[in-house]
């Protein structure tokens, strides 16, 4: 049986993200000082968690430089991309590494996006919004679930676990 996973904002190859800080001055990605070590650690975490037949929705900002797109081929699973604001290459470039490329996806009763959608859109679309973009920040509204790598231990998270967590907070 396969599992569906979600993850966002890997930013493979983005050396400068290692210098980003939160509002309190702490580093957004405190685990690494070298981008290649960050890349390899996130690849290892992904592959330890995701099987070859599992499905993974990457909710945007996968890489920051085209030369790092080949990393996607090293990641287990059947991968689909929901475009993020930094996913600026041609769709054909992404389709070499992802099964599908989307602007948004409806999964079960949730809408998957990169940037959180406006709350007035949810009743029309979905039960909630699973998103990325905000990195180590998270919205306090129980209709939203952030799957940026910084809040999910840099590891894809099973959709079933997200459903359970969101139902418990309601």
BELUR-V298994 format. One record per residue. RES is the residue in one letter. SS is DSSP state (hx for helix, st for strand, lp for the rest). PSI is psi in degrees with one decimal (NA if undefined). Layout:
BEGIN
RES_SS_PSI / RES_SS_PSI
END
This chain:
BEGIN
X_lp_138.4 / X_lp_159.3 / X_lp_149.0 / X_st_130.3 / X_st_159.0 / X_st_149.2 / X_st_156.5 / X_st_157.8 / X_lp_43.6 / X_lp_-35.8 / X_lp_43.1 / X_st_134.8 / X_lp_4.8 / X_lp_87.0 / X_hx_-37.5 / X_hx_-22.0 / X_hx_-22.6 / X_hx_-13.2 / X_hx_-7.8 / X_lp_144.3 / X_st_152.8 / X_lp_173.6 / X_lp_-29.9 / X_lp_3.5 / X_lp_-8.7 / X_lp_151.9 / X_st_139.6 / X_lp_-39.2 / X_lp_79.4 / X_lp_-10.5 / X_lp_-20.6 / X_lp_152.4 / X_lp_-3.5 / X_lp_128.5 / X_hx_-35.1 / X_hx_-37.0 / X_hx_-41.4 / X_hx_-48.9 / X_hx_-50.7 / X_hx_-37.6 / X_hx_-43.5 / X_hx_-35.6 / X_hx_-45.6 / X_hx_-44.2 / X_hx_-43.9 / X_hx_-53.9 / X_hx_-23.9 / X_hx_-24.5 / X_hx_-39.6 / X_lp_131.8 / X_lp_168.4 / X_lp_-27.5 / X_lp_-1.1 / X_lp_157.8 / X_st_137.5 / X_st_124.3 / X_st_117.0 / X_st_117.8 / X_lp_40.0 / X_lp_161.5 / X_lp_55.6 / X_lp_-47.8 / X_st_160.8 / X_lp_-5.3 / X_lp_132.3 / X_hx_-34.4 / X_hx_-15.5 / X_hx_-3.9 / X_hx_-29.4 / X_hx_-18.6 / X_hx_-35.7 / X_hx_-34.7 / X_hx_-19.0 / X_hx_-5.6 / X_lp_132.1 / X_lp_157.0 / X_lp_168.0 / X_st_108.3 / X_st_137.1 / X_st_143.9 / X_st_129.0 / X_st_116.5 / X_lp_138.2 / X_lp_175.8 / X_lp_-19.7 / X_lp_0.2 / X_lp_79.9 / X_lp_1.3 / X_lp_168.5 / X_lp_147.0 / X_hx_-36.3 / X_hx_-33.0 / X_hx_-43.8 / X_hx_-35.7 / X_hx_-12.4 / X_lp_-17.9 / X_lp_-18.4 / X_lp_146.3 / X_lp_-40.6 / X_st_158.1 / X_st_131.1 / X_st_162.8 / X_lp_-36.1 / X_lp_163.3 / X_st_140.4 / X_st_120.3 / X_st_118.6 / X_lp_-122.2 / X_lp_29.9 / X_st_149.6 / X_st_128.1 / X_st_124.3 / X_lp_169.7 / X_lp_-58.5 / X_lp_136.2 / X_lp_139.1 / X_lp_159.7 / X_lp_139.1 / X_hx_-27.1 / X_hx_-18.3 / X_hx_-22.3 / X_hx_-46.8 / X_hx_-30.6 / X_hx_-33.1 / X_hx_-46.4 / X_lp_171.8 / X_lp_-26.1 / X_st_176.1 / X_st_122.1 / X_st_127.9 / X_st_178.7 / X_lp_-136.0 / X_lp_-37.0 / X_lp_5.4 / X_lp_-118.6 / X_lp_-0.4 / X_lp_150.6 / X_lp_145.7 / X_lp_146.3 / X_lp_-8.7 / X_lp_130.1 / X_lp_-7.6 / X_lp_-9.1 / X_st_143.2 / X_st_121.0 / X_st_126.2 / X_lp_28.2 / X_st_144.5 / X_hx_-30.9 / X_hx_-24.7 / X_hx_-1.4 / X_lp_29.0 / X_lp_34.9 / X_lp_27.5 / X_lp_133.5 / X_lp_141.0 / X_st_136.2 / X_st_138.5 / X_hx_-39.2 / X_hx_-38.0 / X_hx_-39.7 / X_hx_-44.6 / X_hx_-46.3 / X_hx_-47.0 / X_hx_-42.0 / X_hx_-37.0 / X_hx_-35.0 / X_hx_-26.4 / X_lp_-3.4 / X_lp_NA
END
